[in-house]
Amino acid sequence: NEFGHPEWLDFPRKGNNESYHYARRQFHLTDDDLLRYKFLNNFDRDMNKLEERCGWLSAPQ
């Protein structure tokens, strides 16, 4: 799917009775060496560190 999850994902909404059953993050995927999620996780971590250092999200536009 568009979020890169190997399983079906559905966020709470009126159509599913605001259920969180399928709205789960699968953090264990980054630990599986057969998958490539660790690279996406590393990129996300590094971007967050860079933003902390540079602060572009809070900069005036």
N, C-alpha and C positions, 0 to 999 in steps of 0.2 A: 504494500500500500504506500501511500504518499509519505508516511512517516518512517518508513524503513523497518517496520515491525514484521516479523515473519508470520505473525498471527493476526487475526481479525481484531480491529480496534474500534470502539464506539464510545464517544463521550456522552456524559449525562445530558439528556435532552427530553423534551416533552414526549417524543415518539417512543422512547424506551422507559417511560415512567421515572425519568431522572436517575436511572440506575448507573452505578459505578462498576458494575460487574465486569464489563469489558474495557473499562478505562483504567488500565493498569500499565505502569512502566515496568519494563523487563530489564532491570539493571544488570542481571546476570549475563546478558548477551555479550557484554564487553569482556567477560572472562573466558569466553570460548575461543580458543585459538583457531578453530576451523572457520570462524566467522570474521567479518571485517569491521564489526561495530566498534572495536577498540580504537580504530583510527578516527572514526567520527567522534568518539568520546574524547580522545586526546585533542582533537581540533577544538572541540567545544571548551574543554578545560583551558587550553592555551588562549583562546579568544577571550574568555572571561578574565584570565590573568592580565592580558594585554589591556582590556577595557579598564580594569582596576588601576593599572599604571597610567594610562593615557586619559581616561575619563571622557571619551568622545560621546557617550550616550547622554551625559548630563551637560555637555557643552551647549552654549546658546547657538541658535541657528541663524 
